[in-house]
C-alpha cells in the first residue's frame, strides 16, 4: 500500500483525507440513524398513557424530550396541550424542522466528498500528465519520470472513484433513511394530537 501511495504522488493524500472523513461520517450515521434511537416502538402509546395518568407534567415532558427525536416532537406537542389542535401541530412542525436538520447532520459533507473525489482524482491525473510531458527533452524521454507520471495519473483516478462511489451510495442511503424517519415521526405526531383532542384513541 505504501508503494502505491508513493507511486501516486502527493495528490493522493487529499483523496486519502477525504476517504477518512467519509468513513467516519458513514460509521457515525449508521450508529445514530438506528430506528430504536430515532423512532422507538411503543413511545406513542407510552406517552399517551403517561399523559392520561398525570397530564402534561413538566418532568415527564423534559424526560420525553431527552428520550429520542420522536420524543422531542411529542414533548413539543404536549407543551401546548391546553391550546387548539392547530397550535399543537404548529409547535410540532417547528420542532420537526430542528429534528430534521439534526438527523441530516454531516450528510452534506458526505455528499460533497462524493462529488469532489472524482475531481481530486482528475487533479492527480492532470499532474501526472504534466509530469509525462515534462519527461520529454531533446536528449529523449526519461523512463523513470514517464513511469512516475503514468502512475500518478492512473492511481489518482482510480482512488478518486473508489472513494466517490461508496460515498454517494451511503449519502443516498442515509438521505432516504432520514426521509423515512421524518414521515414516520410526522404520522405519529399527528396521531398524538388527534388522540389528545379526542379524534382518535392513538394506540
N, C-alpha and C positions, 0 to 999 in steps of 0.2 A: 504493500500500500504506500509506504514512504517513497518507494522508487517511482510509483505512478504520480504522486504529488510533486516530486522533484521534476519529473518529465513534463508535467502540466504547467509548470511555471507559477509565478506569483498570482495570476488571475484566479487560480483555483481556490485560493484562500477566501475570497469573497463568497464563492459558492459553498464552501465548507461552513462558513459562518451562517449563511442562510439556511443550510440544512440543519444545523444545530438548533437554531431558533424555531424552524418548522417542526422538528421532532419534539422539542419542549412544549410548544403550543398544542400539538396533537395529543400528547400524553396527558397534559393538564385538562384539555377539553373532554377527553374520554373519561377522565375521572369525575369532572364537575357536571357533565351533562348526562348523568345517570337518572333514569326515571325515579328511583326511590328517593333521590335527593331533591329533585325538582318538583315532581307531581306525585307525592306519596299516596298510595292507595288508602282509602278509608278516611282521609283527612276531612272531606266534606261532611260525612256522617258524624265524625267525632266532633267537629266544630259546631254543628247544629245541636248535637246532644249537650255539649257544654253550654251553648247559648240558652237552650231551653231550661237547663238546670240552674244556671247562675246569672243569666242575662249577659250583657256586654261588659263583663268585668274587666277592669283595666289590666290586671295581672295576666288574665287569660289572653287578652289581645296582644300584649307585649310578648308573651311566650309564643303565640301563634305567628307573630311577625318574624321571630328568630328561627322558627321551625324550618321553613323552606320558602322558595319563591312563590309557590302556590299559597302558602300560609300568609305571605305578605299581602296578597290580593284579598284574602278573606279578612285579614286584620283591617285593611283599608276600608272594606265594606262595613264591618262591624262597628267601626268608629262613628259611622253615620247611621247607626241603626234607628235612631229616632227621626230620621229625615225621610223624604219621599224616595220612591224607587229610583227616580231619575238621579237624585243627588248621590245615592249609594253607587249607582252604576258609573257616574262620572268620577267618583273618588277611586273606584276600582280601575277605571281606564287610565287615570293619571298615574296610579301606582304601576299599572301594567306597562306603561311606556318605560318606566325606570327599570323594571324587571327585564323587559325585552332587551334593553341596552346592555344590562349586565350579563344576560345569557349569551349575547353575541360578542362578548369581550374577547379580544385577541383575533377574532375571525378576519377582521380587515387586514391585520398584519399577515395572517396566513395566506389570504388571497393575494396580497401584494407580492409575497415571496413566490407564489405560484406563477404570477405574471412576469416577475423580474428575473427569475432564474434563467430562463432561456436567453434573455438579453445579456446576462452576465456571461453565459456560455458563448454568446456571439462576440462579446468583447474579447474573450480569450482567443476566439477564432481569428479575429482581426489582428490581434497582437501576434499570433502565430504566423499569420500571413505576412505581416511586416518583417518578422524575423526571416522568413523564407526569402523574401525579396532582398533583404539585407545580406543574405549569404552570397548573392551574386557579386562578382568582382571581375575586373579584367583578367585576373590570373585564373579564373574558373570558379566553380562552386565549392564552398566548404561543406563537405558532407555532414560534419557534426552540427553545424548551425542549421543546415537544411533539415536534418532529422529532428532536431530540437524544436524547430518552428512547426513542423508537422505534428509533433506530439502535443505541443501547446494548443494547436488548433483543434485537434480531434478530441483530446481528453476534456477540454473545457466544454465543448459542445455536448459531449456525452454526459458529463457530470451535471451540466445545467438542466438537461432533460430529465435525468434521474431524480433531481430534486423537485423539479416543477410538476411532474406528473402525479406523484403521490400527494404533494401539497394541494393541488387542485382537486383531487379526489376527496381528500379529507375536508377541504374547505366546503365543498358542495354537500358532503355528508352532514357536517355539523350545522350548516345553514338550514338544511331540510329538517334536521332534528330540532333545532330551535323553533322553527315554524310549527312543527307538530306539537311541541310543548305549549306554545302560545295559544294555539287553537284549543287544546285540551283545557288549559287554565281558564280561558275565556268562557268555555262551556260550563265549567264547574262553578265559576264565579257567578254566572247568570243564574244557575240553579240555587246558589246560596241566597241571592237577592230575592228570587221568587219564592223560595221556601220561607224566608223571614216575613215576607209580605203576604203569605198565605195562598199563593197561587199554585205551589207545588209542595210536596212533602220533603223533597230533597234527599231521599235515601234510596 
